[in-house]
Amino acid sequence: MVYPERIRALREDKDLSQKQIADMLGVAQTTYSQYELYKRPMPIEYLVALCKYYNVSSDYILGLSDKK
């Protein structure tokens, strides 16, 4: 599993919309959608923000570990 699948799964587990996460990151919903679809690379600062928001490690989001 690569990071787009992980960030989508984390979002869906919390019953959140792409718009809600995009607002938290300060980006447009369409931009966030492109991160989940692997059409645009996600900046490292957003990776850090998502790790803090979901309380998971960057290794988990990046698919390097299955331990949250």
N, CA, C and O atoms as a Maestro MAE file, in Angstrom:
{
 s_m_m2io_version
 :::
 2.0.0
}

f_m_ct {
 s_m_title
 :::
 protein
 m_atom[272] {
  # First column is atom index #
  i_m_mmod_type
  r_m_x_coord
  r_m_y_coord
  r_m_z_coord
  i_m_residue_number
  s_m_chain_name
  s_m_pdb_residue_name
  s_m_pdb_atom_name
  i_m_atomic_number
  :::
  1 25 0.853 -1.185 0.000 1 A "MET " " N  " 7
  2 3 0.000 0.000 0.000 1 A "MET " " CA " 6
  3 2 0.892 1.241 0.000 1 A "MET " " C  " 6
  4 15 1.810 1.347 0.814 1 A "MET " " O  " 8
  5 25 0.630 2.161 -0.894 2 A "VAL " " N  " 7
  6 3 1.405 3.395 -0.950 2 A "VAL " " CA " 6
  7 2 0.633 4.523 -0.273 2 A "VAL " " C  " 6
  8 15 -0.546 4.374 0.046 2 A "VAL " " O  " 8
  9 25 1.301 5.638 -0.058 3 A "TYR " " N  " 7
  10 3 0.700 6.692 0.772 3 A "TYR " " CA " 6
  11 2 -0.663 7.200 0.315 3 A "TYR " " C  " 6
  12 15 -1.482 7.515 1.178 3 A "TYR " " O  " 8
  13 25 -0.966 7.302 -0.982 4 A "PRO " " N  " 7
  14 3 -2.317 7.760 -1.327 4 A "PRO " " CA " 6
  15 2 -3.414 6.850 -0.773 4 A "PRO " " C  " 6
  16 15 -4.465 7.323 -0.342 4 A "PRO " " O  " 8
  17 25 -3.160 5.547 -0.790 5 A "GLU " " N  " 7
  18 3 -4.147 4.611 -0.245 5 A "GLU " " CA " 6
  19 2 -4.253 4.758 1.264 5 A "GLU " " C  " 6
  20 15 -5.343 4.658 1.828 5 A "GLU " " O  " 8
  21 25 -3.125 4.995 1.916 6 A "ARG " " N  " 7
  22 3 -3.141 5.142 3.374 6 A "ARG " " CA " 6
  23 2 -3.858 6.419 3.795 6 A "ARG " " C  " 6
  24 15 -4.651 6.394 4.736 6 A "ARG " " O  " 8
  25 25 -3.595 7.537 3.116 7 A "ILE " " N  " 7
  26 3 -4.256 8.771 3.554 7 A "ILE " " CA " 6
  27 2 -5.755 8.706 3.276 7 A "ILE " " C  " 6
  28 15 -6.555 9.279 4.017 7 A "ILE " " O  " 8
  29 25 -6.127 8.014 2.217 8 A "ARG " " N  " 7
  30 3 -7.562 7.849 1.950 8 A "ARG " " CA " 6
  31 2 -8.214 6.966 3.018 8 A "ARG " " C  " 6
  32 15 -9.289 7.285 3.526 8 A "ARG " " O  " 8
  33 25 -7.557 5.862 3.349 9 A "ALA " " N  " 7
  34 3 -8.099 4.945 4.362 9 A "ALA " " CA " 6
  35 2 -8.212 5.640 5.720 9 A "ALA " " C  " 6
  36 15 -9.212 5.473 6.418 9 A "ALA " " O  " 8
  37 25 -7.197 6.415 6.098 10 A "LEU " " N  " 7
  38 3 -7.241 7.138 7.371 10 A "LEU " " CA " 6
  39 2 -8.406 8.130 7.384 10 A "LEU " " C  " 6
  40 15 -9.124 8.244 8.377 10 A "LEU " " O  " 8
  41 25 -8.583 8.833 6.290 11 A "ARG " " N  " 7
  42 3 -9.677 9.816 6.191 11 A "ARG " " CA " 6
  43 2 -11.030 9.127 6.287 11 A "ARG " " C  " 6
  44 15 -11.910 9.574 7.023 11 A "ARG " " O  " 8
  45 25 -11.195 8.047 5.548 12 A "GLU " " N  " 7
  46 3 -12.471 7.340 5.541 12 A "GLU " " CA " 6
  47 2 -12.775 6.688 6.885 12 A "GLU " " C  " 6
  48 15 -13.933 6.620 7.297 12 A "GLU " " O  " 8
  49 25 -11.732 6.205 7.573 13 A "ASP " " N  " 7
  50 3 -11.923 5.615 8.907 13 A "ASP " " CA " 6
  51 2 -12.501 6.623 9.892 13 A "ASP " " C  " 6
  52 15 -13.211 6.251 10.826 13 A "ASP " " O  " 8
  53 25 -12.196 7.888 9.683 14 A "LYS " " N  " 7
  54 3 -12.696 8.957 10.564 14 A "LYS " " CA " 6
  55 2 -13.983 9.588 10.016 14 A "LYS " " C  " 6
  56 15 -14.493 10.556 10.579 14 A "LYS " " O  " 8
  57 25 -14.496 9.039 8.927 15 A "ASP " " N  " 7
  58 3 -15.706 9.566 8.283 15 A "ASP " " CA " 6
  59 2 -15.569 11.048 7.928 15 A "ASP " " C  " 6
  60 15 -16.483 11.842 8.149 15 A "ASP " " O  " 8
  61 25 -14.416 11.396 7.379 16 A "LEU " " N  " 7
  62 3 -14.146 12.771 6.980 16 A "LEU " " CA " 6
  63 2 -14.194 12.894 5.464 16 A "LEU " " C  " 6
  64 15 -13.912 11.937 4.744 16 A "LEU " " O  " 8
  65 25 -14.551 14.072 4.991 17 A "SER " " N  " 7
  66 3 -14.560 14.325 3.548 17 A "SER " " CA " 6
  67 2 -13.197 14.859 3.115 17 A "SER " " C  " 6
  68 15 -12.401 15.324 3.930 17 A "SER " " O  " 8
  69 25 -12.957 14.779 1.823 18 A "GLN " " N  " 7
  70 3 -11.733 15.376 1.283 18 A "GLN " " CA " 6
  71 2 -11.715 16.867 1.572 18 A "GLN " " C  " 6
  72 15 -10.660 17.433 1.859 18 A "GLN " " O  " 8
  73 25 -12.863 17.499 1.500 19 A "LYS " " N  " 7
  74 3 -12.956 18.942 1.756 19 A "LYS " " CA " 6
  75 2 -12.517 19.282 3.177 19 A "LYS " " C  " 6
  76 15 -11.822 20.276 3.391 19 A "LYS " " O  " 8
  77 25 -12.916 18.466 4.145 20 A "GLN " " N  " 7
  78 3 -12.537 18.728 5.538 20 A "GLN " " CA " 6
  79 2 -11.022 18.641 5.713 20 A "GLN " " C  " 6
  80 15 -10.429 19.483 6.388 20 A "GLN " " O  " 8
  81 25 -10.396 17.640 5.118 21 A "ILE " " N  " 7
  82 3 -8.942 17.497 5.235 21 A "ILE " " CA " 6
  83 2 -8.238 18.600 4.442 21 A "ILE " " C  " 6
  84 15 -7.238 19.158 4.892 21 A "ILE " " O  " 8
  85 25 -8.761 18.902 3.279 22 A "ALA " " N  " 7
  86 3 -8.177 19.982 2.479 22 A "ALA " " CA " 6
  87 2 -8.217 21.300 3.243 22 A "ALA " " C  " 6
  88 15 -7.243 22.053 3.231 22 A "ALA " " O  " 8
  89 25 -9.332 21.582 3.905 23 A "ASP " " N  " 7
  90 3 -9.447 22.810 4.702 23 A "ASP " " CA " 6
  91 2 -8.432 22.823 5.832 23 A "ASP " " C  " 6
  92 15 -7.831 23.858 6.117 23 A "ASP " " O  " 8
  93 25 -8.237 21.678 6.479 24 A "MET " " N  " 7
  94 3 -7.266 21.584 7.567 24 A "MET " " CA " 6
  95 2 -5.849 21.861 7.060 24 A "MET " " C  " 6
  96 15 -5.042 22.487 7.748 24 A "MET " " O  " 8
  97 25 -5.561 21.386 5.851 25 A "LEU " " N  " 7
  98 3 -4.229 21.602 5.269 25 A "LEU " " CA " 6
  99 2 -4.091 22.970 4.612 25 A "LEU " " C  " 6
  100 15 -2.980 23.428 4.348 25 A "LEU " " O  " 8
  101 25 -5.222 23.620 4.349 26 A "GLY " " N  " 7
  102 3 -5.177 24.930 3.693 26 A "GLY " " CA " 6
  103 2 -5.000 24.838 2.190 26 A "GLY " " C  " 6
  104 15 -4.395 25.714 1.573 26 A "GLY " " O  " 8
  105 25 -5.536 23.762 1.597 27 A "VAL " " N  " 7
  106 3 -5.466 23.588 0.143 27 A "VAL " " CA " 6
  107 2 -6.879 23.394 -0.393 27 A "VAL " " C  " 6
  108 15 -7.818 23.180 0.374 27 A "VAL " " O  " 8
  109 25 -7.023 23.469 -1.698 28 A "ALA " " N  " 7
  110 3 -8.316 23.221 -2.334 28 A "ALA " " CA " 6
  111 2 -8.638 21.729 -2.273 28 A "ALA " " C  " 6
  112 15 -7.737 20.892 -2.220 28 A "ALA " " O  " 8
  113 25 -9.915 21.411 -2.281 29 A "GLN " " N  " 7
  114 3 -10.333 20.008 -2.266 29 A "GLN " " CA " 6
  115 2 -9.784 19.272 -3.478 29 A "GLN " " C  " 6
  116 15 -9.391 18.110 -3.369 29 A "GLN " " O  " 8
  117 25 -9.751 19.931 -4.627 30 A "THR " " N  " 7
  118 3 -9.238 19.282 -5.838 30 A "THR " " CA " 6
  119 2 -7.755 18.946 -5.709 30 A "THR " " C  " 6
  120 15 -7.301 17.920 -6.215 30 A "THR " " O  " 8
  121 25 -7.009 19.805 -5.036 31 A "THR " " N  " 7
  122 3 -5.586 19.537 -4.803 31 A "THR " " CA " 6
  123 2 -5.419 18.319 -3.901 31 A "THR " " C  " 6
  124 15 -4.610 17.435 -4.180 31 A "THR " " O  " 8
  125 25 -6.189 18.282 -2.821 32 A "TYR " " N  " 7
  126 3 -6.095 17.135 -1.920 32 A "TYR " " CA " 6
  127 2 -6.509 15.853 -2.642 32 A "TYR " " C  " 6
  128 15 -5.901 14.802 -2.437 32 A "TYR " " O  " 8
  129 25 -7.523 15.933 -3.471 33 A "SER " " N  " 7
  130 3 -7.968 14.777 -4.244 33 A "SER " " CA " 6
  131 2 -6.827 14.232 -5.103 33 A "SER " " C  " 6
  132 15 -6.676 13.020 -5.250 33 A "SER " " O  " 8
  133 25 -6.042 15.121 -5.656 34 A "GLN " " N  " 7
  134 3 -4.907 14.698 -6.485 34 A "GLN " " CA " 6
  135 2 -3.849 13.973 -5.659 34 A "GLN " " C  " 6
  136 15 -3.154 13.106 -6.189 34 A "GLN " " O  " 8
  137 25 -3.708 14.302 -4.379 35 A "TYR " " N  " 7
  138 3 -2.790 13.562 -3.515 35 A "TYR " " CA " 6
  139 2 -3.285 12.141 -3.329 35 A "TYR " " C  " 6
  140 15 -2.497 11.197 -3.385 35 A "TYR " " O  " 8
  141 25 -4.588 11.976 -3.108 36 A "GLU " " N  " 7
  142 3 -5.158 10.639 -2.904 36 A "GLU " " CA " 6
  143 2 -5.148 9.812 -4.183 36 A "GLU " " C  " 6
  144 15 -5.083 8.584 -4.127 36 A "GLU " " O  " 8
  145 25 -5.212 10.470 -5.326 37 A "LEU " " N  " 7
  146 3 -5.209 9.761 -6.605 37 A "LEU " " CA " 6
  147 2 -3.797 9.566 -7.164 37 A "LEU " " C  " 6
  148 15 -3.623 8.986 -8.236 37 A "LEU " " O  " 8
  149 25 -2.794 10.051 -6.435 38 A "TYR " " N  " 7
  150 3 -1.376 9.928 -6.826 38 A "TYR " " CA " 6
  151 2 -1.084 10.675 -8.131 38 A "TYR " " C  " 6
  152 15 -0.214 10.283 -8.908 38 A "TYR " " O  " 8
  153 25 -1.835 11.763 -8.349 39 A "LYS " " N  " 7
  154 3 -1.629 12.586 -9.543 39 A "LYS " " CA " 6
  155 2 -0.705 13.763 -9.252 39 A "LYS " " C  " 6
  156 15 -0.221 14.425 -10.170 39 A "LYS " " O  " 8
  157 25 -0.467 14.016 -7.974 40 A "ARG " " N  " 7
  158 3 0.379 15.128 -7.557 40 A "ARG " " CA " 6
  159 2 1.108 14.686 -6.296 40 A "ARG " " C  " 6
  160 15 0.488 14.125 -5.392 40 A "ARG " " O  " 8
  161 25 2.420 14.930 -6.220 41 A "PRO " " N  " 7
  162 3 3.145 14.564 -4.990 41 A "PRO " " CA " 6
  163 2 2.722 15.453 -3.824 41 A "PRO " " C  " 6
  164 15 2.495 16.652 -3.987 41 A "PRO " " O  " 8
  165 25 2.622 14.850 -2.658 42 A "MET " " N  " 7
  166 3 2.216 15.599 -1.473 42 A "MET " " CA " 6
  167 2 3.449 16.208 -0.808 42 A "MET " " C  " 6
  168 15 4.407 15.491 -0.520 42 A "MET " " O  " 8
  169 25 3.440 17.517 -0.559 43 A "PRO " " N  " 7
  170 3 4.570 18.160 0.111 43 A "PRO " " CA " 6
  171 2 4.801 17.578 1.514 43 A "PRO " " C  " 6
  172 15 3.859 17.164 2.189 43 A "PRO " " O  " 8
  173 25 6.043 17.557 1.926 44 A "ILE " " N  " 7
  174 3 6.424 16.980 3.206 44 A "ILE " " CA " 6
  175 2 5.711 17.642 4.382 44 A "ILE " " C  " 6
  176 15 5.396 16.974 5.367 44 A "ILE " " O  " 8
  177 25 5.455 18.945 4.292 45 A "GLU " " N  " 7
  178 3 4.786 19.615 5.408 45 A "GLU " " CA " 6
  179 2 3.348 19.115 5.582 45 A "GLU " " C  " 6
  180 15 2.813 19.135 6.691 45 A "GLU " " O  " 8
  181 25 2.730 18.672 4.496 46 A "TYR " " N  " 7
  182 3 1.389 18.096 4.606 46 A "TYR " " CA " 6
  183 2 1.449 16.691 5.174 46 A "TYR " " C  " 6
  184 15 0.556 16.277 5.913 46 A "TYR " " O  " 8
  185 25 2.495 15.961 4.833 47 A "LEU " " N  " 7
  186 3 2.699 14.642 5.440 47 A "LEU " " CA " 6
  187 2 2.821 14.779 6.953 47 A "LEU " " C  " 6
  188 15 2.194 14.028 7.700 47 A "LEU " " O  " 8
  189 25 3.617 15.726 7.396 48 A "VAL " " N  " 7
  190 3 3.796 15.957 8.835 48 A "VAL " " CA " 6
  191 2 2.466 16.341 9.475 48 A "VAL " " C  " 6
  192 15 2.119 15.831 10.540 48 A "VAL " " O  " 8
  193 25 1.723 17.235 8.831 49 A "ALA " " N  " 7
  194 3 0.429 17.672 9.372 49 A "ALA " " CA " 6
  195 2 -0.542 16.500 9.478 49 A "ALA " " C  " 6
  196 15 -1.264 16.386 10.469 49 A "ALA " " O  " 8
  197 25 -0.571 15.627 8.470 50 A "LEU " " N  " 7
  198 3 -1.469 14.475 8.517 50 A "LEU " " CA " 6
  199 2 -1.049 13.480 9.594 50 A "LEU " " C  " 6
  200 15 -1.900 12.885 10.254 50 A "LEU " " O  " 8
  201 25 0.250 13.298 9.773 51 A "CYS " " N  " 7
  202 3 0.740 12.412 10.843 51 A "CYS " " CA " 6
  203 2 0.264 12.914 12.202 51 A "CYS " " C  " 6
  204 15 -0.199 12.132 13.032 51 A "CYS " " O  " 8
  205 25 0.378 14.191 12.421 52 A "LYS " " N  " 7
  206 3 -0.064 14.778 13.692 52 A "LYS " " CA " 6
  207 2 -1.581 14.690 13.827 52 A "LYS " " C  " 6
  208 15 -2.094 14.359 14.896 52 A "LYS " " O  " 8
  209 25 -2.292 14.982 12.756 53 A "TYR " " N  " 7
  210 3 -3.757 14.981 12.786 53 A "TYR " " CA " 6
  211 2 -4.314 13.587 13.095 53 A "TYR " " C  " 6
  212 15 -5.218 13.435 13.916 53 A "TYR " " O  " 8
  213 25 -3.757 12.574 12.424 54 A "TYR " " N  " 7
  214 3 -4.243 11.206 12.612 54 A "TYR " " CA " 6
  215 2 -3.504 10.458 13.731 54 A "TYR " " C  " 6
  216 15 -3.868 9.336 14.084 54 A "TYR " " O  " 8
  217 25 -2.475 11.088 14.275 55 A "ASN " " N  " 7
  218 3 -1.667 10.473 15.336 55 A "ASN " " CA " 6
  219 2 -1.067 9.140 14.875 55 A "ASN " " C  " 6
  220 15 -1.184 8.115 15.547 55 A "ASN " " O  " 8
  221 25 -0.425 9.193 13.712 56 A "VAL " " N  " 7
  222 3 0.260 8.025 13.162 56 A "VAL " " CA " 6
  223 2 1.671 8.450 12.741 56 A "VAL " " C  " 6
  224 15 1.964 9.640 12.630 56 A "VAL " " O  " 8
  225 25 2.526 7.471 12.513 57 A "SER " " N  " 7
  226 3 3.894 7.773 12.093 57 A "SER " " CA " 6
  227 2 3.953 8.020 10.589 57 A "SER " " C  " 6
  228 15 3.086 7.580 9.834 57 A "SER " " O  " 8
  229 25 4.979 8.721 10.180 58 A "SER " " N  " 7
  230 3 5.183 8.932 8.746 58 A "SER " " CA " 6
  231 2 5.512 7.602 8.066 58 A "SER " " C  " 6
  232 15 5.150 7.398 6.907 58 A "SER " " O  " 8
  233 25 6.189 6.701 8.768 59 A "ASP " " N  " 7
  234 3 6.465 5.376 8.207 59 A "ASP " " CA " 6
  235 2 5.167 4.654 7.864 59 A "ASP " " C  " 6
  236 15 5.086 3.971 6.843 59 A "ASP " " O  " 8
  237 25 4.162 4.803 8.704 60 A "TYR " " N  " 7
  238 3 2.876 4.165 8.431 60 A "TYR " " CA " 6
  239 2 2.244 4.754 7.165 60 A "TYR " " C  " 6
  240 15 1.843 4.012 6.269 60 A "TYR " " O  " 8
  241 25 2.157 6.070 7.093 61 A "ILE " " N  " 7
  242 3 1.542 6.704 5.918 61 A "ILE " " CA " 6
  243 2 2.311 6.367 4.646 61 A "ILE " " C  " 6
  244 15 1.709 6.153 3.594 61 A "ILE " " O  " 8
  245 25 3.637 6.319 4.737 62 A "LEU " " N  " 7
  246 3 4.453 6.044 3.555 62 A "LEU " " CA " 6
  247 2 4.490 4.564 3.185 62 A "LEU " " C  " 6
  248 15 5.042 4.194 2.148 62 A "LEU " " O  " 8
  249 25 3.910 3.728 4.022 63 A "GLY " " N  " 7
  250 3 3.864 2.299 3.719 63 A "GLY " " CA " 6
  251 2 5.125 1.544 4.109 63 A "GLY " " C  " 6
  252 15 5.314 0.400 3.694 63 A "GLY " " O  " 8
  253 25 5.992 2.170 4.903 64 A "LEU " " N  " 7
  254 3 7.224 1.518 5.341 64 A "LEU " " CA " 6
  255 2 6.996 0.631 6.553 64 A "LEU " " C  " 6
  256 15 7.830 -0.211 6.886 64 A "LEU " " O  " 8
  257 25 5.866 0.826 7.205 65 A "SER " " N  " 7
  258 3 5.513 0.065 8.402 65 A "SER " " CA " 6
  259 2 4.003 -0.101 8.447 65 A "SER " " C  " 6
  260 15 3.255 0.737 7.943 65 A "SER " " O  " 8
  261 25 3.570 -1.190 9.056 66 A "ASP " " N  " 7
  262 3 2.136 -1.375 9.248 66 A "ASP " " CA " 6
  263 2 1.721 -0.957 10.650 66 A "ASP " " C  " 6
  264 15 0.547 -1.040 11.008 66 A "ASP " " O  " 8
  265 25 2.688 -0.509 11.440 67 A "LYS " " N  " 7
  266 3 2.403 -0.058 12.798 67 A "LYS " " CA " 6
  267 2 2.077 1.434 12.760 67 A "LYS " " C  " 6
  268 15 2.884 2.245 12.307 67 A "LYS " " O  " 8
  269 25 0.900 1.778 13.235 68 A "LYS " " N  " 7
  270 3 0.467 3.176 13.237 68 A "LYS " " CA " 6
  271 2 1.238 3.945 14.273 68 A "LYS " " C  " 6
  272 15 1.023 5.147 14.436 68 A "LYS " " O  " 8
  :::
 }
 m_bond[271] {
  # First column is bond index #
  i_m_from
  i_m_to
  i_m_order
  :::
  1 1 2 1
  2 2 3 1
  3 3 4 2
  4 3 5 1
  5 5 6 1
  6 6 7 1
  7 7 8 2
  8 7 9 1
  9 9 10 1
  10 10 11 1
  11 11 12 2
  12 11 13 1
  13 13 14 1
  14 14 15 1
  15 15 16 2
  16 15 17 1
  17 17 18 1
  18 18 19 1
  19 19 20 2
  20 19 21 1
  21 21 22 1
  22 22 23 1
  23 23 24 2
  24 23 25 1
  25 25 26 1
  26 26 27 1
  27 27 28 2
  28 27 29 1
  29 29 30 1
  30 30 31 1
  31 31 32 2
  32 31 33 1
  33 33 34 1
  34 34 35 1
  35 35 36 2
  36 35 37 1
  37 37 38 1
  38 38 39 1
  39 39 40 2
  40 39 41 1
  41 41 42 1
  42 42 43 1
  43 43 44 2
  44 43 45 1
  45 45 46 1
  46 46 47 1
  47 47 48 2
  48 47 49 1
  49 49 50 1
  50 50 51 1
  51 51 52 2
  52 51 53 1
  53 53 54 1
  54 54 55 1
  55 55 56 2
  56 55 57 1
  57 57 58 1
  58 58 59 1
  59 59 60 2
  60 59 61 1
  61 61 62 1
  62 62 63 1
  63 63 64 2
  64 63 65 1
  65 65 66 1
  66 66 67 1
  67 67 68 2
  68 67 69 1
  69 69 70 1
  70 70 71 1
  71 71 72 2
  72 71 73 1
  73 73 74 1
  74 74 75 1
  75 75 76 2
  76 75 77 1
  77 77 78 1
  78 78 79 1
  79 79 80 2
  80 79 81 1
  81 81 82 1
  82 82 83 1
  83 83 84 2
  84 83 85 1
  85 85 86 1
  86 86 87 1
  87 87 88 2
  88 87 89 1
  89 89 90 1
  90 90 91 1
  91 91 92 2
  92 91 93 1
  93 93 94 1
  94 94 95 1
  95 95 96 2
  96 95 97 1
  97 97 98 1
  98 98 99 1
  99 99 100 2
  100 99 101 1
  101 101 102 1
  102 102 103 1
  103 103 104 2
  104 103 105 1
  105 105 106 1
  106 106 107 1
  107 107 108 2
  108 107 109 1
  109 109 110 1
  110 110 111 1
  111 111 112 2
  112 111 113 1
  113 113 114 1
  114 114 115 1
  115 115 116 2
  116 115 117 1
  117 117 118 1
  118 118 119 1
  119 119 120 2
  120 119 121 1
  121 121 122 1
  122 122 123 1
  123 123 124 2
  124 123 125 1
  125 125 126 1
  126 126 127 1
  127 127 128 2
  128 127 129 1
  129 129 130 1
  130 130 131 1
  131 131 132 2
  132 131 133 1
  133 133 134 1
  134 134 135 1
  135 135 136 2
  136 135 137 1
  137 137 138 1
  138 138 139 1
  139 139 140 2
  140 139 141 1
  141 141 142 1
  142 142 143 1
  143 143 144 2
  144 143 145 1
  145 145 146 1
  146 146 147 1
  147 147 148 2
  148 147 149 1
  149 149 150 1
  150 150 151 1
  151 151 152 2
  152 151 153 1
  153 153 154 1
  154 154 155 1
  155 155 156 2
  156 155 157 1
  157 157 158 1
  158 158 159 1
  159 159 160 2
  160 159 161 1
  161 161 162 1
  162 162 163 1
  163 163 164 2
  164 163 165 1
  165 165 166 1
  166 166 167 1
  167 167 168 2
  168 167 169 1
  169 169 170 1
  170 170 171 1
  171 171 172 2
  172 171 173 1
  173 173 174 1
  174 174 175 1
  175 175 176 2
  176 175 177 1
  177 177 178 1
  178 178 179 1
  179 179 180 2
  180 179 181 1
  181 181 182 1
  182 182 183 1
  183 183 184 2
  184 183 185 1
  185 185 186 1
  186 186 187 1
  187 187 188 2
  188 187 189 1
  189 189 190 1
  190 190 191 1
  191 191 192 2
  192 191 193 1
  193 193 194 1
  194 194 195 1
  195 195 196 2
  196 195 197 1
  197 197 198 1
  198 198 199 1
  199 199 200 2
  200 199 201 1
  201 201 202 1
  202 202 203 1
  203 203 204 2
  204 203 205 1
  205 205 206 1
  206 206 207 1
  207 207 208 2
  208 207 209 1
  209 209 210 1
  210 210 211 1
  211 211 212 2
  212 211 213 1
  213 213 214 1
  214 214 215 1
  215 215 216 2
  216 215 217 1
  217 217 218 1
  218 218 219 1
  219 219 220 2
  220 219 221 1
  221 221 222 1
  222 222 223 1
  223 223 224 2
  224 223 225 1
  225 225 226 1
  226 226 227 1
  227 227 228 2
  228 227 229 1
  229 229 230 1
  230 230 231 1
  231 231 232 2
  232 231 233 1
  233 233 234 1
  234 234 235 1
  235 235 236 2
  236 235 237 1
  237 237 238 1
  238 238 239 1
  239 239 240 2
  240 239 241 1
  241 241 242 1
  242 242 243 1
  243 243 244 2
  244 243 245 1
  245 245 246 1
  246 246 247 1
  247 247 248 2
  248 247 249 1
  249 249 250 1
  250 250 251 1
  251 251 252 2
  252 251 253 1
  253 253 254 1
  254 254 255 1
  255 255 256 2
  256 255 257 1
  257 257 258 1
  258 258 259 1
  259 259 260 2
  260 259 261 1
  261 261 262 1
  262 262 263 1
  263 263 264 2
  264 263 265 1
  265 265 266 1
  266 266 267 1
  267 267 268 2
  268 267 269 1
  269 269 270 1
  270 270 271 1
  271 271 272 2
  :::
 }
}
